Amino acid sequence: MSNLQTMGQQHGRRSWAEPWKIKMVEPIKMTSADDRKRALSEAGYNTFLLRSDDVYIDLLTDSGTSAMSDRQWAGIMLGDEAYAGSRNFYHLEAAVQTHYGYRFVVPTHQGRGAENLISQVAIKRGQYVPGNMYFTTTRLHQELAGGIFADVIIDAAHDSQDLHPFKGDVDLDKLRALIDKVGADGIAYISLAATVNMAGGQPVSMANARALRELCNRHGIRVYLDATRLVENAYFIQEREPGYADKTVSEIVKEFCGYTDGAWMSAKKDNLVNIGGWLALNHEDVFEAARNLVVVYEGLHTYGGMAGRDMEALAIGIEESMSDDHIRARIGQVRYLGELLEQWSIPIVRPIGGHAIFLDARRFYPHLTQTDFPAQTLAAELYLDSGVRSMERGIVSAGRDPATGDHRFPKLELTRLTIPRRVYTQAHMDVVAESVKAVYDHRDSTRGLRMVYEPQYLRFFQARFEPA
Ligand SMILES: *Cc1c(COP(=O)(O)O)cnc(C)c1O
């Protein structure tokens, strides 16, 4: 139960609090309205181009922005920086085997390093790679390896107001239709993500993972998992799926992985480190091939681009990330922010997901057209109001259609408030919510932006804007 749900009850109020206390603090700069105006103008009204020094509360991303624990920092001092066979690698390998249940582990510098390896090893040119929605780096590596992405997520995932409890589920009928069309040989593997980032941090149910496994077994197709936010997914299963309320998040993670043949990981998310990743596999031949390639792209197979100390912090982070208390507070904080906004009828993607609140900029600014860049405008307004940094996930992020050269017009036009793990307090969330409310209150007088510089690739990172 969230604090908000209990708020206002005179008797028996029982709040929860974070299962940690603060031992070291990092001061952040308090900026004035004039400072912010200048900084945003210099940054071309693009939050990616702001200096972090000019940001008060940074909700750009949850990637690599977690606070490490005292145990992890102690682990940093235990780095064994041997080129080969570092003891920290064996700790990492054991942590992945114990908590995720896979047999073989290949370390990588971050998630996309592992995506590159599995894509190169498991995709033959021209094969399809069906997935429950795409992720930017995942799809790009699959395409660079000659794969063709096919979206097989349920339709509800594309609707910001559909309240389906497991909006990340694979639509098995869509997958069956693809298998009928191209044959099992035409499919490299299923690319299953849990939770689904681009759908708003929405989970996959255990029943869906089990049914997917059965279907794939009948056709001899492998299932590889993007485990980046699987612990968050497991918490939603524990909370929502019949039969899982009494299981630990750790048990749920392990059962889920048991329906897959391997996984790649951006350890910068769930696993509570600032840098790191891994690929884990059950089939020895695939492992051999990936271990061969890792020395080309990342480093020797016992460090894969990480320092020994990074691997030690990661091994400890994996263990900490599986704690029920930790994950309840992590998701509870995201939900706390979301429920404050809902209470004020501010339009957000629902249900509230695992790692972020997504403001629905279309409904926030109904008077703006999509070419006024409403989500980019909202991110700029929020920064101007309070120094809170968010990110655009709408028409700017979607880029242009390579064939016609016109903008792609995505259905979802969103501004993402992404919550780093163990970094901010409830008071920070109050400040964020109140700032969104202030921006919402003067929404009618807000005008859009026009793009004055547009890079060729991944334009959202470096595009520049001016007030329209
Ligand atoms: C961040 C992310 C990745 C890529 O990982 P990096 O560590 O940024 O390279 C892959 N999949 C998902 C779902 C992610 O959120």
Ligand as a Chemical Component Dictionary entry (heavy atoms), coordinates in Angstrom:
data_LIG
# 
_chem_comp.id                   LIG 
_chem_comp.type                 NON-POLYMER 
_chem_comp.pdbx_formal_charge   0 
_chem_comp.three_letter_code    LIG 
# 
loop_
_chem_comp_atom.comp_id 
_chem_comp_atom.atom_id 
_chem_comp_atom.alt_atom_id 
_chem_comp_atom.type_symbol 
_chem_comp_atom.charge 
_chem_comp_atom.model_Cartn_x 
_chem_comp_atom.model_Cartn_y 
_chem_comp_atom.model_Cartn_z 
_chem_comp_atom.pdbx_ordinal 
LIG C1 C1 C 0 19.263 0.397  -21.109 1  
LIG C2 C2 C 0 18.668 -0.763 -21.803 2  
LIG C3 C3 C 0 19.404 -1.569 -22.669 3  
LIG C4 C4 C 0 20.825 -1.239 -23.091 4  
LIG O1 O1 O 0 21.702 -1.281 -22.053 5  
LIG P1 P1 P 0 22.959 -0.289 -21.879 6  
LIG O2 O2 O 0 23.548 -0.711 -20.590 7  
LIG O3 O3 O 0 22.436 1.115  -21.902 8  
LIG O4 O4 O 0 23.880 -0.556 -23.036 9  
LIG C5 C5 C 0 18.789 -2.694 -23.199 10 
LIG N1 N1 N 0 17.500 -2.987 -22.922 11 
LIG C6 C6 C 0 16.749 -2.212 -22.119 12 
LIG C7 C7 C 0 15.334 -2.582 -21.849 13 
LIG C8 C8 C 0 17.303 -1.073 -21.543 14 
LIG O5 O5 O 0 16.533 -0.284 -20.762 15 
# 
loop_
_chem_comp_bond.comp_id 
_chem_comp_bond.atom_id_1 
_chem_comp_bond.atom_id_2 
_chem_comp_bond.value_order 
_chem_comp_bond.pdbx_ordinal 
LIG C1 C2 SING 1  
LIG C2 C3 SING 2  
LIG C2 C8 DOUB 3  
LIG C3 C4 SING 4  
LIG C3 C5 DOUB 5  
LIG C4 O1 SING 6  
LIG O1 P1 SING 7  
LIG P1 O2 DOUB 8  
LIG P1 O3 SING 9  
LIG P1 O4 SING 10 
LIG C5 N1 SING 11 
LIG N1 C6 DOUB 12 
LIG C6 C7 SING 13 
LIG C6 C8 SING 14 
LIG C8 O5 SING 15 
# 
